[in-house]
Amino acid sequence: MAAISGGKTYHHGDLRNALICAAVGLATEGGPERVVLREAARRVGVSPTAAYRHFEGRGELLAAVREHARHALADAMERTAVRAPGADDPALAAEARLAALCRGYVAFAVAQPGLYRSAFSAPRADAGAAGTATEGPGTAGVRAFALLTDALGAVAAAARPPRAARPAAEAAAWSAVHGLSLLLLEDPLRRLPAQRRDDVVESTLAMVVSGTRAC
């Protein structure tokens, strides 16, 4: 979904999608705080009144941006996993996929901090029906969590002998990569040199993978 340039005027077509594209551009530039319905309308070239025909307020627009950002995060994870080298050993292959998914998660956060923060922005009071629903780790829209859950299940199934995944292992893995991602976006880890940052990422991923082997 490409953001519409602020210098272009909207003429026809799907105004709702155009507003979402503009809002995604705002989020990319400055995170969820930058997502304002009036500014999205200005970028598209329509009046705020026209925008309010499609969104009750900022909360509904931010909910749409949040959905886009979550899909973008999951897509980045899957692309990284596809590029990861395979292994003849099913257990090693499953562990490599888990590590690659986690690596893609952190890489997306570092490369797209505005969208990453938007993916987990809290619903606001003006969110309307689209933004006030209760969300949790099992929410279908959080595909990143589902990818980690499936990868952890594959690691457990490929173990010799096969075993059940550890209780709450998916939440622990998610906490590790999500927490690391936030630390890399803030001080003091934000100031790490690139090589040192990569070392921290790989050490964290090694801990996640090794944790799946524990009984």
N, C-alpha and C positions, 0 to 999 in steps of 0.2 A: 504494500500500500504506500504509494508515494505521496508526499505532502504537496499541496498546491502552492505555487509561488504566491507570495503576498502581493506581487505586482500585477497579477492577472485578475481579471474580473470574471465572475461566474456568470454564465449565460443560460445554460440549460442542462438537463440531465438529473442525476441523482444528488440532490442538494445535501441530504443527510450524509451520504458517503463523502462528499466533498468537505463537509464540516469536520468529519472524523479525520480525514487526511490532513487537514490544516491543524487540527488539535494534536495529531501524532507528531507533526513537525514542531509544534510548540513544546511538547513533552521531550522530544529529542534534544531540543536546544537548552531546556532548563528544568526538566523534571515535571512532576505533577503540579507544582505551584504555578507553572506558566500556563496551564490549561485553563483558559477563560473563554466562555462562550462568545462574548462580544469581540474578543480579539480573533477568534476563529472566523467569525462572520466577516470581520474587516478584511482578513486575509483572502477570504473567498470572494469578497466584493459584493456582499449582500447586507441588508439591514439586520440589526439584532432582532427585530420583529419577525423577519423571515426565519431566522435561526431558531427562535423560540417555538416555531410551529413544529419543529422536529425534536427539540430537547427541552424539557421542562426547566432545566437549569444546568449549572456547571457540573453538578454531581452526575447527571445522566451522561453528559459528554465525557467526563473523566472515566466513567464506568466503561464506555466504549473504547477509550484509549487503553484502559487497563487490560481489556480483553485482547486487543491488538498486541500489546506488549508481551503478554503471556504467551501468545502464539509465536511471536518472534523469538522469545527465549527458548521455547521448546524446539522450534525449527533449528536454531543455532546448535542446540545440543545434539540433535539428530544428524546434522551435517558433520559435526565433529566426530561422532561415533562412526559414521559411514567411512570417513577418511582414515580411521585408526587401523593400523595393521592387524590382521587376523592372527589366529594361532590354531595349530592342528589339535591341540588339547582343548576339549570343550570347557574345562574349568578355567584355563588360562584365557580362552576367548571371552568367556562370560565376565571375568574380572577386567579384561582390557576394555570391554564395552562399558562397564560401569565407570571405570576411570575416565574414559573418553567423554561420557555424558557429563560427568562432574566437571571435567576440564572445559567443555563447551559452555557450561553454566557460568563458570567464573569468567571465562573469556568474554562472554556477552556482557556481563556486568561491567567489566573494565572498558570495553569498547563502546558501550551504549549506556552510560550511567543514567541519563535522563529517562530513557525507556525502562531501564531496569527498576529504577525507583518507582516509576509509574505502574509497573506490573504488580507492585505490592502496596500501592497507595491505599490508605484507609478510606472507606466510603464516608462521605460527608452527609450532614443532615439534610441537604437539598438534593440528595442523590435520586430520590424517587424510587420507583419500583425496581429499576435496573441496578441501583447501587446500594440498596439497604438489605438485600437478602443476606442471610448468615453464610459466611464462607469459612471453610476449614481446609485442612490438608487433603481431605478426600473429595473436595469439590471437583466436579468433572472438568471445569474450565482450567484447573491448574495442571496442564498436561506435563509440565516439567516434573511434578511430583509423581505422576503416573509412570513416567519413563524411568525414574529412579526406582520406584517400587517394582516394576517389571524386571529391571536389571538385577536388583537384589534377589528376586525370586529365581532368576536364571542362574545366578551364582550358587544359590543354595541347592538347586536341582542338579547342577553339574558337579557338585562336590562328590567325593568318594569316601564313604557312601553318601548318597543324596540325603539331604536333611531339610527340615522346615526352616524358613527364614527366621532370624531372631526376632522376638517381639519388639515392635516399634523401631526396627532397624531402619525403615524408610524415613521416619521422622529424624532419627539421629544423623543419617547421611545428609538429609536436606539441611538440617541445622548446621552441619559442618561447612557445606559449600555456600550456603546463604550467609552465614556469619563471616566466613572468609571474604566473600564478595563485598560485604558492607565495610569490613575493615580495610580492604584495598582501596575503597573509594573515599575513605576518611583518613585523617591523621591518626597515628604516625605511619601506618603501612602504605598510605598513598604516596609517600616520598621515597619508597624503596626503589633502587635502580632496577631496571628491567630484569637482569639476570637474577638478582636476589629475589625479586617478586616471583619469578618462575620457580625458583627453588622452594619458596614457601608454598606455592600452589602444589607442586609435585609431592612435597612432604605431607601435606594435608590429604591429598588424594591417596597416597600410600597408606595413611592411617585409616581412611575410610575402607579401602579394600582389605587391609589386614584385619580390620574389625569384623568383616563378614566371615572370616575363617574361624573366629573364636566360637567356642561351644556355648 
